[in-house]
Amino acid sequence: MALSHLASSSPSRSANLLKPLSSAISLRRPISTDTTPITVETSVPFTAHQCEAPSRTVQTNAKELATFFRDMVVMRRMEIAADSLYKAKLIRGFCHLYDGQEAVAVGMEAALTKKDCIITSYRDHCTFVARGGTLLEVFAELMGRQAGCSKGKGGSMHFYKKDSNFYGGHGIVGAQVPLGCGLAFAQKYCKDEAVTFALYGDGAANQGQLFEALNISALWDLPAILVCENNHYGMGTAEWRAAKSPAYYKRGDYAPGLKVDGMDALAVKQACAFAKEHALKNGPIILEMDTYRYHGHSMSDPGSTYRTRDEITGVRQERDPIERIRKLILSHDLSTDKELKDIEKEVRKEVDDAIAQAKENPVPEPSELFSDVYAKGLGVESFGADRKEVRATLA
Amino acid sequence: MAAIFQGVGAAAALPSSPSYSFDSNKSVFSPRRSFSVRKGASFAVVRSDGTVNLNPKDRRAQLLISNAVATKADSAAASSSSKPGHELLLFEALLEGLEEEMERDPHVCVMGEDVGHYGGSYKVTKGLAKKFGDLRVLDTPIAENSFTGMGIGAAMTGLRPVVEGMNMGFLLLAFNQISNNCGMLHYTSGGQFTIPIVIRGPGGVGRQLGAEHSQRLESYFQSIPGIQMVACSTPYNAKGLMKAAIRSENPVILFEHVLLYNLKERIPDEDYICNLEEAEMVRPGEHVTILTYSRMRYHVMQAAKTLVNKGYDPEVIDIRSLKPFDLFTIGNSVKKTHRVLIVEECMRTGGIGASLTAAITENFNDYLDAPIMCLSSQDVPTPYAGTLEEVTVVQPAQIVTAVEQLCQ
């Protein structure tokens, strides 16, 4: 994982000296390299439609849990920092924040390789980071600077990372699902043995093109996995007001589906691994991630006119993905509370540094307005409209 | 110097399609740009201003026609001394181009409704499914929005899909995919993804097909940034544009016309392409520039016969490239004749003619002796009744009147 750094072992040694004898004697190895398997049960069992649900028991290890923790803390901190930047008018336009849903991005990444493709809609900051994007690229793109992942020309809703097969970043919801099925088609065409995860929300789940794409994918046996990130609200409309059947995992009808607790990173990982195996053999499958967003739909939505603050704090107390991993780490004695807090402090500094760097970064040159509209080098001896500029020669 | 053609050149094959309203002499006016090519090696390209870029190693370049404009009699002789070529219909030319590209590059695939086992509703993909298999020639369900999106998604990874709309009008259902994803992804990703997709299909007013099957989508798509639009009109440029569009790294929309599929012409045997951004000089002249594309080219050429008899010398240019316009060829023509008539099949409001009028006025206003005239279809849904449908589109008699008015 691009984000995990080794927690330094020196604080733990000094902490050991101060700790009561019992834990000092346990002679813990540094958490982030320990790969002895740990077995954990997911919070709730999976609910399946037209398939056999995978087991509730997940194999993990200390290193993976440390990675989950750190990655999710980075994402959480990044989104909260983006909130402040937006209020300071350094980020303009639309800004859709993912805090609360980090477990989906992190758990999915743990089950995949970089050869598998991920495509999602506009709530893409954390998915981009999970795929290997740097914090500088994120903040620079949000602020419209040159160092952004799309050179400042895409914005919050258009993050892409071609070399790790992250296909964005789309503003029109639902349209990314046919694109995702096209990616799966290309993978089958080129015999890649990889899969595509096409993410959409409970709002977009009612788009017709989803069902069209699912039909074609099932007909052609494409390795496409449709993932509904169900945070229960399509902007201001609750799921029961938008969908006659809010059981999104069942709406594939002939396509199998699985409902997953999206706040539990290990459950997400298990489900994604299961789905990948299934899709490579049997064609498309739908995953419904039961998740929650703490912020409103976007920065212009307070998020409290259509739901109560009690509901938000309730979820935060009981189901927060970072807290779950923290409790897991502490209960298995893999690290101390102080170490975890140190990681959080370190991440905070990392995020602040990235923001400072992004603020220094220049805005795009005026000539960039016209670059990348077309791909140059069309392959024929062709000229621009004024015949002054030779574009390319066919070879 | 007006060069008037009546049956020049033994090499020019005359089409025999009596059901269409154009004159069978039309092929005489289409210029021959023969490229002599070693397969897979570099081309010699002939530009319409007459200069030639030769591959010094290619001896056959000696036989190249150095002036692509078919004014001189010796050009016809030169073309008859090169390989004779073969005769085929326009839809066969498209099929040939598609097949050659699919053989050349395994990344090329075709998707659309009934393109596979059925062979295509206009037979443009006939036989391809048998030859290349079900994974390269894909029959889709009736779901334009999603299969266009899938084509674009596949193109993002490097595949080169050719998406067929059974009728261009059906692609309105995929407008979001074409506008937002196809046109804009190269830009919004900062250049990371190219979308080498070709979207093609027949459009235009047919024979009493009804309002919804007689649409001209070039006017709706023309403002989408990031796409290229071309319209083919002869078997020669149909094959050439199809091949160039497939090889292009940019998304290209290729507009065909329902009534032109059975045009016959003799085309070269060699591998050739047509430049996507160039206009075609159909008939050089001195008095007035007539800009047209697709089916209206034939109405214009029919009117040209009458005009020539009346003593006028129109210069006819098939603009071919609808986005971007080939302002070089058009500009040179305007500078020569100082009068412009645009004849198009789009509707009056917001059509290709409207944009072209604006572009010419902006760039070449000083050279115009008269305001630009634009003849377009009426701003009505195309009626079913044959007589009414005829009045909806521009007819040769109207073109003759317009030229007479312009040249007063």
Contacts between the chains, C-beta under 8 A, distances in Angstrom:
chain1	res1	chain2	res2	distance
A	117	B	157	7.8
A	119	B	153	7.6
A	148	B	190	7.5
A	149	B	190	6.9
A	150	B	188	5.9
A	150	B	189	5.4
A	150	B	190	3.8
A	150	B	192	7.5
A	151	B	190	3.7
A	151	B	191	7.3
A	152	B	190	7.9
A	153	B	187	6.1
A	153	B	188	6.3
A	153	B	190	5.8
A	154	B	188	4.2
A	154	B	189	6.5
A	154	B	190	6.5
A	155	B	188	7.9
A	158	B	188	4.1
A	158	B	189	6.8
A	160	B	188	7.8
A	160	B	189	4.1
A	160	B	190	7.6
A	160	B	192	5.3
A	160	B	193	6.8
A	161	B	192	7.7
A	162	B	189	7.4
A	162	B	192	4.3
A	162	B	193	6.3
A	167	B	153	7.4
A	167	B	156	6.1
A	167	B	193	7.8
A	168	B	185	7.8
A	168	B	189	7.0
A	169	B	188	7.6
A	169	B	189	7.6
A	170	B	180	7.8
A	170	B	181	7.3
A	171	B	180	7.1
A	172	B	176	5.8
A	172	B	180	5.5
A	175	B	149	6.2
A	175	B	176	5.8
A	175	B	177	6.2
A	175	B	180	6.6
A	175	B	181	6.1
A	177	B	146	7.8
A	177	B	149	7.6
A	178	B	145	6.8
A	178	B	146	4.0
A	178	B	147	7.3
A	178	B	148	7.5
A	178	B	149	2.7
A	178	B	150	5.1
A	178	B	152	7.9
A	178	B	153	6.6
A	178	B	177	6.9
A	179	B	149	5.2
A	179	B	150	7.2
A	179	B	152	6.0
A	179	B	153	3.5
A	179	B	156	7.2
A	179	B	181	6.2
A	180	B	153	6.3
A	181	B	146	7.1
A	181	B	149	7.6
A	181	B	150	5.0
A	181	B	153	6.7
A	182	B	149	6.4
A	182	B	150	3.6
A	182	B	151	6.2
A	182	B	152	6.2
A	182	B	153	2.4
A	182	B	154	4.2
A	182	B	155	7.6
A	182	B	156	7.4
A	183	B	153	4.8
A	183	B	154	7.0
A	183	B	156	7.0
A	183	B	157	6.0
A	185	B	150	5.8
A	185	B	153	7.4
A	185	B	154	5.2
A	185	B	159	7.9
A	186	B	153	7.3
A	186	B	154	4.3
A	186	B	157	4.1
A	186	B	158	7.4
A	186	B	159	4.9
A	187	B	157	7.7
A	188	B	135	7.6
A	189	B	109	6.9
A	189	B	135	6.2
A	189	B	154	7.3
A	189	B	159	6.2
A	190	B	157	7.8
A	190	B	159	7.7
A	208	B	145	7.2
A	209	B	143	7.6
A	209	B	145	4.5
A	209	B	146	4.7
A	209	B	149	6.5
A	212	B	141	7.3
A	212	B	143	3.6
A	212	B	145	6.3
A	212	B	146	3.6
A	212	B	147	7.6
A	213	B	143	7.6
A	213	B	146	4.2
A	213	B	149	6.9
A	213	B	150	6.6
A	215	B	141	6.0
A	215	B	143	6.9
A	216	B	140	6.2
A	216	B	141	6.3
A	216	B	143	6.5
A	216	B	146	6.2
A	216	B	147	6.3
A	216	B	150	6.7
A	219	B	141	7.2
A	220	B	138	7.2
A	371	B	191	7.3
A	372	B	186	5.6
A	372	B	187	5.0
A	372	B	190	6.5
A	372	B	191	4.2
A	373	B	186	7.2
A	373	B	187	5.8
A	373	B	225	5.8
A	373	B	226	5.4
A	374	B	186	7.3
A	374	B	226	6.7
A	374	B	228	7.5
A	374	B	250	4.9
A	375	B	186	6.3
A	375	B	194	4.5
A	375	B	196	8.0
A	375	B	249	3.8
A	375	B	250	5.4
A	377	B	249	6.7
A	378	B	247	7.7
A	378	B	248	5.2
A	378	B	249	6.4
A	378	B	250	6.9
A	378	B	276	6.9
A	379	B	244	7.9
A	379	B	247	4.9
A	379	B	248	6.6
A	379	B	249	7.3
A	380	B	43	7.6
A	380	B	45	7.3
A	380	B	244	6.1
A	380	B	247	7.5
A	380	B	273	6.1
A	380	B	275	5.4
A	380	B	276	7.2
A	381	B	43	7.1
A	381	B	45	4.1
A	381	B	47	7.9
A	381	B	53	6.1
A	381	B	275	7.6
A	382	B	275	5.1
A	382	B	276	6.9
A	382	B	277	5.6
A	382	B	278	7.5
A	383	B	277	7.2
A	383	B	328	7.2
A	384	B	277	7.8
A	385	B	277	7.2
A	385	B	324	5.4
A	385	B	325	6.6
A	385	B	326	6.5
A	385	B	327	4.5
A	385	B	328	6.2
A	386	B	327	6.8
A	386	B	328	6.1
A	387	B	49	7.8
A	387	B	328	4.3
A	393	B	42	6.8
A	393	B	43	7.9
A	393	B	45	7.8
A	393	B	53	7.8
A	394	B	42	6.4
A	394	B	43	4.9
A	394	B	45	7.6
A	394	B	247	8.0
A	394	B	273	7.5
A	395	B	41	7.8
A	395	B	42	5.4
